[in-house]
C-alpha cells in the first residue's frame, strides 16, 4: 500500500472515531499502566479493568507489589487468565522497578524491555500512554488482524507489522493508528463476520476487493 492511501484510511477512521478516550485501560499513573498492560495479554481490557481496583487497593506501589504473596496476587488476577505467569511477571516487574529504577517506571524502550512480561507491544503502550512518547506502534491482536486485512502489511509477525506501519505513517500518527485500528476492530471489523457494509474504508480495503 502507498502512503497516500494509508493516510486517507487514517483520516476516515479518525473522523469516524474521535479521540474521546486515549486508552482503554483505567490507570492513574505509569506504574498502574505498566501492570495493567502486562495483565491485558490474551484477555480483554474490560476484564483487566475489573481486577484493577482490588489489585491496586491491596498493592498500590511497586514496593508493595514487589513483596506481595504470589498466591494472593494469583487470586486477585485469576479471571485475566494465565494467572500463574502473569503473577510472576507483575511481581517481577515491580521488583525490577524497585531494585533497578528507584521505584519508577523507566521512559525508554530499552529499559522497559528488561522488565519481566514486557515486549515491544507493552513497552509501546506504556511509553505512549504514560509519557506521550511514540517510540513505535503497539501491535495487539486487533492491530495485527486489521493491518493484514486492510493491506498495511503482508506479514503475520508483529515486529514486521510494526515496521510496515512505521513506514506508512508519520511519527505523529503512530499512537493514533493503534487506537483507531483497535476501535475499528472492535466495533466494525472483528475476527469473525466483519461488517463491511458499515465500514467507512471498504472501498480502500483489500479484504473487500
Backbone as a chain_set.jsonl record, in Angstrom:
{"seq": "XXXXXXXXXXXXXXXXXXXXXXXXXXXXXXXXXXXXXXXXXXXXXXXXXXXXXXXXXXXXXXXXXXXXXXXXXXXXXXXXXXXXXXXXXXXXXXXXXXXXXXXXXXXXXXXXXXXXXXXXXXXXXXXXXXXXXXXXXXXXXXXXXXXXXXXXXXXXXXXXXXXXXXXXXXXXXXXXXXXXXXXXXXXXXXXXXXXXXXXXXXXXXXXXX", "coords": {"N": [[0.841, -1.205, 0.0], [0.426, 2.28, -0.707], [1.619, 5.384, 0.739], [-0.168, 7.511, 0.471], [-2.735, 6.363, 0.195], [-2.825, 5.055, 2.639], [-2.827, 7.255, 4.39], [-5.295, 8.372, 3.742], [-7.017, 6.381, 4.619], [-6.419, 6.496, 7.353], [-7.378, 9.09, 7.899], [-10.131, 8.854, 7.43], [-10.874, 6.95, 9.359], [-10.154, 8.369, 11.611], [-11.991, 10.448, 11.564], [-14.242, 8.954, 11.963], [-13.908, 7.841, 14.497], [-13.612, 9.787, 16.924], [-11.129, 10.981, 19.196], [-12.137, 10.576, 21.975], [-11.453, 9.107, 24.117], [-8.254, 8.169, 25.156], [-7.094, 5.834, 25.775], [-7.732, 2.399, 26.739], [-7.5, 1.052, 29.081], [-7.934, 1.455, 32.593], [-6.11, 3.447, 34.367], [-4.012, 5.174, 36.771], [-1.43, 6.138, 36.906], [2.001, 5.783, 35.691], [2.986, 3.348, 36.782], [0.649, 1.804, 37.337], [-0.308, 1.679, 34.733], [1.688, 0.144, 33.459], [1.498, -2.348, 34.853], [-1.18, -3.117, 34.36], [-1.16, -3.289, 31.591], [0.586, -5.42, 31.155], [-1.031, -7.411, 32.28], [-3.061, -7.444, 30.429], [-2.556, -9.102, 28.323], [-3.746, -11.491, 26.084], [-6.383, -11.349, 26.978], [-9.372, -9.433, 27.695], [-9.563, -5.829, 27.796], [-11.613, -4.942, 29.393], [-11.918, -6.991, 31.265], [-9.476, -6.809, 32.61], [-9.738, -4.245, 33.694], [-11.678, -4.777, 35.586], [-10.356, -6.173, 37.609], [-8.493, -4.382, 38.455], [-9.126, -2.318, 40.513], [-9.209, -3.82, 42.955], [-6.674, -5.014, 42.939], [-4.89, -2.794, 43.048], [-5.735, -1.513, 45.317], [-4.88, -3.25, 47.219], [-2.168, -3.517, 46.598], [-0.657, -0.839, 46.136], [1.721, 0.336, 45.291], [4.967, 0.007, 43.645], [6.739, -1.075, 45.513], [5.101, -2.436, 47.374], [3.855, -4.357, 45.742], [6.071, -5.73, 44.87], [6.85, -7.202, 47.071], [4.75, -8.859, 47.47], [2.605, -11.639, 48.319], [2.652, -14.402, 46.257], [0.535, -16.186, 45.744], [-1.663, -14.773, 46.673], [-1.728, -12.643, 44.872], [-2.256, -14.105, 42.55], [-4.858, -14.991, 43.087], [-6.277, -12.593, 42.99], [-5.942, -11.737, 40.334], [-6.943, -13.782, 38.866], [-9.095, -14.079, 37.007], [-8.154, -12.953, 34.667], [-6.805, -14.812, 33.22], [-4.114, -17.153, 32.473], [-2.868, -16.811, 34.911], [-0.856, -17.674, 36.653], [1.623, -17.242, 35.338], [1.313, -14.507, 34.793], [1.155, -13.388, 37.348], [3.741, -13.877, 38.265], [5.099, -12.303, 36.423], [4.154, -9.62, 36.928], [4.826, -9.191, 39.613], [7.539, -9.614, 39.415], [8.236, -7.552, 37.651], [7.643, -5.368, 39.26], [9.536, -5.737, 41.302], [11.868, -5.337, 39.818], [11.552, -2.637, 39.158], [11.823, -1.471, 41.683], [14.385, -2.333, 42.493], [16.135, -1.594, 40.416], [15.334, 0.797, 39.228], [14.665, 2.748, 41.023], [12.045, 2.599, 41.93], [10.498, 3.743, 39.996], [8.803, 3.839, 36.823], [10.593, 3.197, 33.946], [11.313, 5.382, 31.153], [12.133, 4.659, 28.62], [12.461, 2.642, 25.676], [14.431, 0.577, 25.607], [15.023, 0.164, 28.33], [12.508, -0.531, 29.39], [12.091, -2.963, 28.099], [13.655, -4.675, 29.537], [12.206, -5.514, 31.666], [10.323, -8.057, 33.378], [7.818, -9.803, 31.536], [7.412, -7.829, 29.655], [7.195, -6.904, 26.358], [7.683, -5.538, 23.048], [5.134, -4.557, 22.312], [3.818, -4.038, 24.792], [5.68, -2.22, 25.879], [5.551, -0.118, 24.012], [2.899, 0.753, 24.425], [2.99, 1.614, 27.121], [4.904, 3.682, 26.956], [3.602, 5.472, 25.202], [1.055, 5.979, 26.442], [1.702, 6.717, 29.079], [3.833, 8.522, 28.99], [3.678, 10.017, 26.711], [5.3, 9.392, 24.589], [6.244, 8.341, 21.42], [7.673, 5.689, 20.41], [7.401, 3.571, 18.824], [4.938, 1.432, 17.262], [2.224, -0.021, 18.805], [1.361, -3.345, 18.464], [-1.312, -5.129, 18.791], [-3.756, -7.816, 19.005], [-5.933, -6.848, 17.507], [-4.797, -4.771, 15.946], [-2.929, -6.239, 14.533], [-4.603, -8.028, 13.056], [-6.191, -6.225, 11.508], [-4.242, -4.766, 10.129], [-3.251, -6.668, 8.386], [-5.622, -7.395, 7.059], [-6.658, -5.008, 5.929], [-4.521, -4.255, 4.337], [-2.153, -3.064, 5.037], [0.049, -4.523, 5.766], [1.758, -7.542, 4.848], [2.635, -9.435, 6.506], [2.66, -11.85, 9.202], [3.997, -11.567, 11.461], [4.349, -9.752, 14.429], [6.422, -7.847, 14.932], [7.364, -7.295, 12.369], [5.04, -6.309, 11.214], [4.757, -3.995, 12.726], [6.97, -2.522, 11.777], [6.209, -2.214, 9.097], [3.94, -0.59, 9.399], [5.104, 1.663, 10.559], [6.576, 2.548, 8.403], [4.575, 3.459, 6.758], [3.172, 5.514, 8.059], [3.487, 8.815, 9.453], [5.439, 9.787, 12.333], [3.895, 11.266, 14.097], [1.436, 10.086, 13.913], [1.581, 7.591, 14.986], [0.744, 6.717, 17.592], [-1.956, 7.241, 17.285], [-2.819, 5.524, 15.191], [-2.792, 2.997, 16.299], [-4.814, 3.226, 18.284], [-7.045, 3.787, 16.601], [-7.243, 1.517, 14.937], [-7.754, -0.452, 16.823], [-10.25, 0.425, 17.876], [-11.795, 0.284, 15.492], [-11.521, -2.39, 14.904], [-12.869, -3.576, 17.026], [-15.471, -2.545, 16.83], [-16.424, -2.637, 14.162], [-14.91, -4.354, 12.534], [-14.445, -7.189, 13.421], [-12.831, -10.375, 14.201], [-14.417, -12.468, 13.26], [-17.027, -12.368, 10.906], [-16.82, -9.588, 9.706], [-18.192, -6.306, 9.433], [-18.588, -5.249, 6.661], [-20.313, -3.731, 5.082], [-20.899, -1.566, 6.652], [-18.596, -0.176, 6.856], [-16.3, 2.499, 6.789], [-14.083, 2.539, 5.236], [-14.274, 0.713, 3.228], [-14.01, 0.819, 0.435], [-11.346, 1.134, 0.119], [-10.079, -0.969, 1.215], [-8.358, -4.02, 1.028], [-9.558, -6.397, 1.66], [-12.152, -6.361, 0.786], [-11.946, -6.478, -1.887]], "CA": [[0.0, 0.0, 0.0], [1.182, 3.526, -0.734], [1.382, 6.253, 1.895], [-1.341, 8.359, 0.217], [-3.919, 5.573, 0.549], [-2.769, 4.834, 4.088], [-3.238, 8.489, 5.056], [-6.735, 8.514, 3.519], [-7.645, 5.444, 5.558], [-6.261, 7.088, 8.693], [-8.252, 10.26, 8.007], [-11.529, 8.408, 7.55], [-11.054, 6.333, 10.673], [-10.042, 9.432, 12.606], [-13.285, 11.127, 11.56], [-15.246, 8.0, 12.473], [-13.683, 7.568, 15.917], [-12.938, 10.906, 17.609], [-10.349, 10.513, 20.348], [-12.748, 10.964, 23.241], [-10.643, 8.397, 25.104], [-6.951, 7.912, 24.537], [-6.673, 4.478, 26.107], [-8.837, 1.532, 27.113], [-7.256, 0.583, 30.439], [-8.197, 2.502, 33.586], [-4.943, 3.563, 35.244], [-3.804, 6.501, 37.352], [-0.033, 6.543, 36.823], [2.78, 4.843, 34.866], [3.067, 2.036, 37.419], [-0.593, 1.092, 37.065], [-0.35, 1.435, 33.288], [2.584, -0.978, 33.184], [0.966, -3.596, 35.401], [-2.411, -3.486, 33.658], [-0.833, -3.673, 30.214], [1.089, -6.793, 31.248], [-2.168, -8.292, 32.542], [-4.022, -7.435, 29.32], [-2.2, -10.093, 27.306], [-4.663, -12.609, 25.848], [-7.678, -11.166, 27.624], [-9.96, -8.153, 27.301], [-9.311, -4.686, 28.678], [-12.714, -4.886, 30.363], [-11.6, -7.936, 32.341], [-8.374, -6.23, 33.381], [-10.275, -3.113, 34.456], [-12.45, -5.297, 36.711], [-9.47, -6.595, 38.703], [-7.583, -3.289, 38.814], [-9.354, -1.673, 41.82], [-8.799, -4.713, 44.047], [-5.219, -5.197, 42.886], [-4.153, -1.606, 43.472], [-6.086, -1.222, 46.707], [-4.038, -4.121, 48.035], [-0.754, -3.276, 46.266], [-0.72, 0.451, 45.431], [3.042, 0.832, 44.903], [5.898, -1.045, 43.234], [7.318, -1.714, 46.696], [4.143, -3.38, 47.957], [3.661, -5.471, 44.819], [7.327, -6.482, 44.805], [6.931, -8.102, 48.228], [3.45, -9.499, 47.615], [2.489, -13.089, 48.288], [2.312, -14.759, 44.888], [-0.783, -16.822, 45.701], [-2.669, -13.728, 46.82], [-1.79, -11.954, 43.579], [-2.931, -15.008, 41.619], [-6.299, -14.989, 43.376], [-6.848, -11.319, 42.565], [-5.908, -11.578, 38.868], [-7.301, -15.084, 38.294], [-10.023, -14.005, 35.867], [-7.481, -12.465, 33.459], [-6.215, -15.939, 32.525], [-2.654, -17.321, 32.563], [-2.594, -16.027, 36.117], [0.421, -18.059, 37.274], [2.688, -16.499, 34.652], [1.099, -13.065, 34.943], [1.518, -13.007, 38.721], [5.214, -13.815, 38.304], [5.542, -11.153, 35.632], [3.902, -8.301, 37.53], [5.64, -9.043, 40.831], [8.922, -9.485, 38.953], [8.407, -6.204, 37.119], [7.663, -4.461, 40.409], [10.846, -5.89, 41.946], [12.863, -4.683, 38.966], [11.385, -1.193, 39.318], [12.362, -1.087, 42.986], [15.815, -2.634, 42.608], [16.979, -1.015, 39.364], [14.861, 2.079, 38.706], [14.236, 3.624, 42.107], [10.594, 2.543, 42.102], [9.835, 4.471, 38.911], [8.733, 3.172, 35.527], [11.511, 3.866, 33.014], [10.645, 6.008, 29.999], [12.813, 4.325, 27.371], [12.154, 1.313, 25.162], [15.455, -0.394, 26.01], [14.876, -0.151, 29.756], [11.244, -1.245, 29.591], [12.208, -4.326, 27.587], [14.363, -5.51, 30.515], [11.273, -5.891, 32.728], [9.575, -9.298, 33.128], [6.492, -9.672, 30.947], [7.314, -6.665, 28.774], [7.71, -6.951, 24.998], [7.557, -4.258, 22.35], [3.762, -4.055, 22.372], [3.606, -3.45, 26.117], [6.547, -1.047, 26.019], [4.984, 0.965, 23.198], [1.697, 1.256, 25.089], [3.394, 2.357, 28.32], [5.563, 4.918, 26.538], [2.623, 6.386, 24.627], [0.002, 6.36, 27.383], [2.22, 7.284, 30.328], [4.838, 9.561, 28.807], [3.471, 10.724, 25.452], [6.435, 9.094, 23.72], [5.97, 7.379, 20.36], [8.907, 5.013, 20.01], [6.978, 2.61, 17.813], [3.496, 1.232, 17.171], [1.811, -1.221, 19.527], [0.633, -4.284, 17.61], [-2.062, -6.145, 19.523], [-4.475, -8.72, 18.103], [-6.75, -6.055, 16.581], [-3.907, -4.085, 15.007], [-2.364, -7.282, 13.663], [-5.639, -8.506, 12.138], [-6.606, -5.189, 10.567], [-3.119, -4.421, 9.258], [-3.229, -7.686, 7.335], [-6.887, -7.392, 6.315], [-6.759, -3.769, 5.146], [-3.449, -4.238, 3.346], [-0.981, -2.336, 5.522], [1.172, -5.452, 5.897], [1.544, -8.913, 4.398], [3.298, -10.305, 7.469], [1.958, -12.299, 10.399], [4.896, -11.296, 12.583], [4.053, -8.431, 14.995], [7.54, -6.917, 14.761], [7.385, -6.889, 10.965], [3.859, -5.467, 11.022], [5.088, -2.693, 13.305], [7.856, -1.814, 10.86], [5.428, -1.837, 7.919], [3.098, 0.548, 9.777], [6.007, 2.805, 10.749], [6.957, 3.029, 7.073], [3.406, 4.067, 6.107], [2.606, 6.642, 8.781], [4.437, 9.685, 10.148], [5.541, 9.516, 13.77], [2.791, 11.927, 14.803], [0.241, 9.251, 13.798], [1.84, 6.236, 15.48], [-0.174, 6.407, 18.688], [-3.316, 7.306, 16.774], [-3.202, 4.391, 14.359], [-3.102, 1.891, 17.211], [-6.139, 3.495, 18.846], [-8.072, 3.709, 15.567], [-7.407, 0.142, 14.492], [-8.414, -1.18, 17.909], [-11.665, 0.822, 17.863], [-12.433, -0.238, 14.289], [-11.552, -3.842, 15.035], [-13.889, -3.96, 17.994], [-16.817, -2.083, 16.51], [-16.852, -2.907, 12.794], [-14.108, -5.356, 11.827], [-13.991, -8.263, 14.298], [-12.208, -11.512, 13.531], [-15.48, -13.174, 12.552], [-18.112, -11.576, 10.332], [-16.62, -8.131, 9.631], [-19.365, -5.595, 8.915], [-18.042, -4.469, 5.553], [-21.316, -2.783, 4.57], [-20.924, -0.392, 7.529], [-17.209, 0.256, 7.008], [-16.015, 3.759, 6.094], [-12.905, 2.382, 4.361], [-14.475, -0.514, 2.449], [-13.537, 0.988, -0.947], [-9.881, 1.195, 0.14], [-9.609, -2.152, 1.919], [-8.172, -5.133, 0.093], [-10.422, -7.514, 2.058], [-13.417, -6.273, 0.05], [-11.65, -6.465, -3.325]], "C": [[0.872, 1.251, 0.0], [0.762, 4.425, 0.426], [0.145, 7.141, 1.704], [-2.625, 7.628, 0.599], [-3.967, 5.334, 2.047], [-3.239, 6.073, 4.844], [-4.746, 8.714, 4.895], [-7.512, 7.59, 4.455], [-7.587, 5.997, 6.971], [-7.259, 8.232, 8.895], [-9.711, 9.855, 8.187], [-11.801, 7.768, 8.908], [-11.003, 7.372, 11.782], [-11.34, 10.231, 12.704], [-14.358, 10.246, 12.194], [-15.126, 7.798, 13.98], [-12.926, 8.72, 16.576], [-12.267, 10.408, 18.891], [-10.928, 11.032, 21.657], [-12.09, 10.239, 24.406], [-9.327, 8.04, 24.428], [-6.434, 6.522, 24.859], [-7.87, 3.703, 26.654], [-8.676, 0.937, 28.507], [-7.407, 1.739, 31.417], [-7.043, 2.558, 34.596], [-4.768, 5.01, 35.69], [-2.384, 7.023, 37.172], [0.737, 5.513, 36.002], [2.897, 3.445, 35.46], [1.811, 1.214, 37.132], [-0.725, 0.762, 35.588], [0.488, 0.219, 32.922], [1.964, -2.298, 33.623], [-0.279, -4.041, 34.638], [-2.135, -3.908, 32.22], [-0.238, -5.077, 30.169], [-0.075, -7.764, 31.434], [-3.102, -8.421, 31.346], [-3.702, -8.441, 28.225], [-3.22, -11.218, 27.27], [-5.926, -12.561, 26.709], [-8.206, -9.808, 27.207], [-9.572, -7.053, 28.286], [-10.385, -4.597, 29.755], [-12.443, -5.815, 31.542], [-10.491, -7.389, 33.225], [-8.877, -5.072, 34.246], [-11.097, -3.572, 35.661], [-11.552, -5.669, 37.891], [-8.615, -5.451, 39.226], [-7.867, -2.668, 40.175], [-8.904, -2.529, 43.0], [-7.288, -4.849, 44.099], [-4.49, -3.99, 43.456], [-4.571, -1.102, 44.849], [-5.186, -2.029, 47.642], [-2.555, -3.825, 47.836], [-0.638, -1.968, 45.472], [0.608, 0.974, 44.896], [3.911, -0.311, 44.386], [6.472, -1.805, 44.424], [6.374, -2.769, 47.283], [3.918, -4.586, 47.042], [4.908, -6.343, 44.736], [7.427, -7.51, 45.925], [5.635, -8.875, 48.453], [3.559, -11.016, 47.641], [1.941, -13.501, 46.925], [0.912, -15.367, 44.791], [-1.898, -15.796, 45.864], [-2.837, -12.953, 45.518], [-2.539, -12.808, 42.563], [-4.435, -15.018, 41.834], [-6.954, -13.713, 42.834], [-6.963, -11.239, 41.046], [-6.404, -12.816, 38.131], [-8.127, -14.969, 37.019], [-9.362, -13.508, 34.576], [-6.841, -13.596, 32.657], [-4.696, -15.962, 32.652], [-2.109, -16.651, 33.833], [-1.303, -16.42, 36.824], [1.567, -17.236, 36.666], [2.534, -14.998, 34.865], [1.457, -12.591, 36.35], [3.038, -12.909, 38.857], [5.728, -12.585, 37.553], [5.345, -9.835, 36.369], [4.665, -8.115, 38.839], [7.114, -8.899, 40.456], [9.206, -8.107, 38.396], [8.485, -5.193, 38.257], [9.008, -4.528, 41.134], [11.938, -5.189, 41.138], [12.768, -3.162, 39.079], [12.044, -0.717, 40.612], [13.882, -1.218, 43.004], [16.68, -1.87, 41.612], [16.563, 0.38, 38.904], [14.29, 2.996, 39.785], [12.735, 3.68, 42.303], [9.813, 3.265, 41.028], [9.828, 3.649, 37.623], [9.657, 3.902, 34.563], [10.777, 4.352, 31.767], [11.414, 5.798, 28.707], [12.464, 2.899, 26.971], [13.147, 0.284, 25.69], [15.303, -0.801, 27.468], [13.592, -0.926, 30.026], [11.348, -2.707, 29.165], [12.997, -5.242, 28.527], [13.426, -6.01, 31.61], [10.563, -7.2, 32.384], [8.193, -9.016, 32.536], [6.327, -8.541, 29.968], [7.993, -6.945, 27.436], [7.474, -5.609, 24.332], [6.139, -3.695, 22.418], [3.503, -3.35, 23.698], [4.427, -2.185, 26.293], [6.005, 0.136, 25.221], [3.757, 1.584, 23.855], [2.065, 2.107, 26.298], [4.033, 3.688, 27.94], [4.553, 5.937, 26.023], [1.641, 6.895, 25.683], [0.534, 7.102, 28.605], [3.13, 8.491, 30.13], [4.66, 10.368, 27.528], [4.605, 10.525, 24.466], [6.025, 8.045, 22.69], [7.293, 6.819, 19.848], [8.635, 4.021, 18.889], [5.465, 2.521, 17.815], [3.14, -0.08, 17.847], [0.954, -2.1, 18.627], [-0.024, -5.34, 18.488], [-2.837, -6.997, 18.531], [-5.321, -7.962, 17.085], [-5.88, -5.392, 15.515], [-3.318, -5.09, 14.022], [-3.385, -7.731, 12.614], [-5.988, -7.467, 11.085], [-5.479, -4.769, 9.636], [-3.025, -5.398, 8.094], [-4.46, -7.566, 6.437], [-6.997, -6.169, 5.402], [-5.719, -3.735, 4.035], [-2.246, -3.42, 3.747], [0.256, -3.227, 5.559], [0.778, -6.828, 5.37], [2.105, -9.926, 5.401], [2.354, -10.722, 8.59], [2.769, -11.998, 11.656], [4.659, -9.888, 13.132], [5.169, -7.409, 14.804], [7.619, -6.41, 13.319], [6.194, -5.99, 10.64], [4.127, -4.066, 11.562], [5.971, -1.89, 12.349], [7.13, -1.381, 9.591], [4.546, -0.625, 8.211], [3.94, 1.813, 9.959], [6.399, 3.406, 9.403], [5.812, 3.77, 6.381], [2.958, 5.376, 6.75], [3.686, 7.501, 9.434], [4.384, 9.443, 11.655], [4.389, 10.127, 14.553], [1.507, 11.097, 14.797], [0.409, 7.875, 14.447], [0.913, 5.841, 16.621], [-1.606, 6.348, 18.203], [-3.728, 6.077, 15.997], [-3.506, 3.169, 15.215], [-4.51, 2.045, 17.761], [-7.233, 3.27, 17.81], [-8.31, 2.278, 15.101], [-8.064, -0.719, 15.571], [-9.907, -0.856, 17.937], [-12.397, 0.204, 16.68], [-12.547, -1.764, 14.353], [-12.632, -4.323, 15.976], [-15.304, -3.67, 17.495], [-17.316, -2.507, 15.135], [-16.172, -4.123, 12.179], [-13.566, -6.434, 12.766], [-13.411, -9.426, 13.499], [-13.23, -12.295, 12.709], [-16.546, -12.179, 12.095], [-17.854, -10.073, 10.39], [-17.81, -7.474, 8.941], [-18.95, -4.663, 7.78], [-19.027, -3.428, 5.03], [-21.379, -1.508, 5.405], [-19.552, 0.252, 7.666], [-16.915, 1.493, 6.165], [-14.805, 3.66, 5.168], [-13.061, 1.189, 3.418], [-13.966, -0.391, 1.009], [-12.015, 1.009, -1.03], [-9.258, -0.077, 0.717], [-9.493, -3.336, 0.958], [-9.044, -6.338, 0.431], [-11.708, -7.536, 1.237], [-13.181, -6.286, -1.462], [-11.12, -7.822, -3.788]], "O": [[1.929, 1.278, 0.63], [-0.305, 4.249, 1.014], [-0.519, 7.485, 2.681], [-3.499, 8.201, 1.249], [-5.034, 5.403, 2.657], [-3.969, 5.959, 5.828], [-5.4, 9.198, 5.819], [-8.541, 7.976, 5.01], [-8.579, 5.972, 7.699], [-7.903, 8.325, 9.94], [-10.434, 10.439, 8.994], [-12.835, 8.019, 9.527], [-11.723, 7.267, 12.775], [-11.742, 10.642, 13.792], [-15.262, 10.734, 12.872], [-16.131, 7.604, 14.663], [-11.713, 8.628, 16.765], [-12.784, 9.524, 19.575], [-10.298, 11.824, 22.358], [-12.157, 10.697, 25.547], [-9.303, 7.652, 23.26], [-5.443, 6.078, 24.279], [-8.898, 4.292, 26.99], [-9.627, 0.376, 29.052], [-7.048, 2.874, 31.103], [-7.019, 1.797, 35.562], [-5.296, 5.939, 35.078], [-2.155, 8.228, 37.275], [0.183, 4.472, 35.651], [2.906, 2.459, 34.723], [1.905, 0.055, 36.728], [-1.201, -0.315, 35.23], [0.044, -0.639, 32.158], [1.914, -3.254, 32.849], [-0.415, -5.219, 34.307], [-2.81, -4.792, 31.693], [-0.524, -5.841, 29.247], [-0.101, -8.825, 30.81], [-3.853, -9.391, 31.249], [-4.49, -8.617, 27.296], [-3.525, -11.825, 28.296], [-6.462, -13.593, 27.112], [-7.552, -9.1, 26.441], [-9.291, -7.318, 29.455], [-10.103, -4.221, 30.892], [-12.712, -5.459, 32.689], [-10.559, -7.493, 34.45], [-8.479, -4.942, 35.404], [-11.205, -2.845, 36.649], [-11.944, -5.499, 39.045], [-8.068, -5.54, 40.325], [-6.928, -2.495, 40.953], [-8.287, -2.023, 43.937], [-6.69, -4.806, 45.174], [-3.571, -4.143, 44.261], [-3.834, -0.344, 45.479], [-4.786, -1.558, 48.707], [-1.774, -3.876, 48.786], [-0.532, -2.005, 44.246], [0.632, 1.941, 44.135], [3.623, -1.476, 44.659], [6.67, -3.019, 44.363], [6.806, -3.863, 47.645], [3.802, -5.713, 47.522], [4.81, -7.557, 44.553], [8.024, -8.571, 45.744], [5.446, -9.479, 49.509], [4.476, -11.601, 47.065], [0.898, -13.013, 46.492], [0.184, -15.082, 43.84], [-2.961, -15.934, 45.259], [-3.958, -12.645, 45.112], [-3.362, -12.296, 41.804], [-5.202, -15.051, 40.872], [-8.055, -13.759, 42.285], [-7.956, -10.735, 40.523], [-6.297, -12.893, 36.908], [-7.879, -15.69, 36.052], [-9.95, -13.629, 33.501], [-6.381, -13.373, 31.537], [-4.067, -14.934, 32.903], [-1.051, -16.023, 33.828], [-0.71, -15.597, 37.523], [2.362, -16.624, 37.379], [3.52, -14.298, 35.094], [2.006, -11.501, 36.515], [3.557, -11.983, 39.48], [6.666, -11.919, 37.991], [6.264, -9.018, 36.431], [5.105, -7.007, 39.147], [7.851, -8.152, 41.098], [10.277, -7.545, 38.627], [9.298, -4.27, 38.22], [9.554, -3.5, 41.533], [12.816, -4.533, 41.698], [13.79, -2.476, 39.093], [12.73, 0.304, 40.635], [14.583, -0.321, 43.473], [17.825, -1.533, 41.915], [17.348, 1.076, 38.261], [13.522, 3.911, 39.488], [12.203, 4.681, 42.783], [8.593, 3.392, 41.129], [10.742, 2.863, 37.371], [9.518, 5.111, 34.379], [9.75, 3.795, 31.38], [11.369, 6.634, 27.805], [12.203, 2.051, 27.825], [12.741, -0.774, 26.172], [15.437, -1.978, 27.805], [13.593, -1.875, 30.81], [10.763, -3.585, 29.798], [13.008, -6.457, 28.334], [13.824, -6.857, 32.411], [10.235, -7.433, 31.221], [7.489, -8.109, 32.98], [5.22, -8.3, 29.487], [9.197, -7.19, 27.377], [7.102, -4.644, 24.999], [5.961, -2.486, 22.565], [3.031, -2.214, 23.728], [3.924, -1.183, 26.803], [6.004, 1.266, 25.708], [3.594, 2.804, 23.844], [1.52, 3.195, 26.483], [3.727, 4.714, 28.546], [4.628, 7.119, 26.36], [1.421, 8.101, 25.802], [-0.118, 8.017, 29.108], [3.198, 9.374, 30.984], [5.416, 11.309, 27.284], [4.852, 11.375, 23.61], [5.516, 6.984, 23.049], [7.94, 7.398, 18.975], [9.525, 3.679, 18.11], [4.784, 3.42, 18.308], [3.686, -1.13, 17.506], [-0.06, -1.651, 18.093], [0.61, -6.319, 18.882], [-2.596, -6.908, 17.327], [-5.421, -8.377, 15.931], [-6.193, -5.448, 14.326], [-3.223, -4.819, 12.825], [-3.069, -7.806, 11.427], [-6.074, -7.788, 9.9], [-5.727, -4.447, 8.473], [-2.755, -5.005, 6.959], [-4.354, -7.628, 5.212], [-7.384, -6.289, 4.24], [-5.987, -3.254, 2.934], [-1.401, -3.105, 2.909], [1.378, -2.746, 5.402], [-0.385, -7.225, 5.438], [2.051, -11.133, 5.165], [1.377, -10.035, 8.887], [2.281, -12.157, 12.775], [4.757, -8.919, 12.379], [4.899, -6.237, 14.543], [7.906, -5.237, 13.081], [6.322, -5.028, 9.884], [3.769, -3.071, 10.931], [5.734, -0.7, 12.14], [7.399, -0.303, 9.061], [4.415, 0.266, 7.371], [3.53, 2.902, 9.557], [6.537, 4.623, 9.274], [6.051, 4.612, 5.516], [2.425, 6.251, 6.068], [4.689, 6.975, 9.916], [3.385, 8.947, 12.176], [3.954, 9.569, 15.56], [0.593, 11.363, 15.578], [-0.529, 7.078, 14.452], [0.355, 4.744, 16.614], [-2.386, 5.507, 18.651], [-4.865, 5.622, 16.119], [-4.395, 2.388, 14.879], [-5.307, 1.108, 17.713], [-8.242, 2.631, 18.106], [-9.454, 1.874, 14.894], [-8.846, -1.617, 15.257], [-10.737, -1.762, 18.014], [-13.491, -0.338, 16.838], [-13.539, -2.345, 13.914], [-13.242, -5.366, 15.746], [-16.221, -4.461, 17.715], [-18.516, -2.718, 14.957], [-16.783, -4.845, 11.392], [-12.35, -6.58, 12.894], [-13.493, -9.451, 12.271], [-12.938, -12.732, 11.596], [-16.91, -11.261, 12.83], [-18.595, -9.351, 11.057], [-18.365, -8.017, 7.986], [-18.962, -3.441, 7.929], [-18.617, -2.357, 4.584], [-21.857, -0.479, 4.927], [-19.364, 1.134, 8.504], [-17.237, 1.535, 4.978], [-14.529, 4.584, 4.403], [-12.071, 0.708, 2.866], [-13.536, -1.384, 0.421], [-11.451, 0.913, -2.12], [-8.037, -0.232, 0.704], [-10.406, -3.617, 0.181], [-9.249, -7.209, -0.414], [-12.288, -8.599, 1.014], [-14.126, -6.12, -2.234], [-10.818, -7.996, -4.969]]}, "num_chains": 1, "name": "protein.A"}
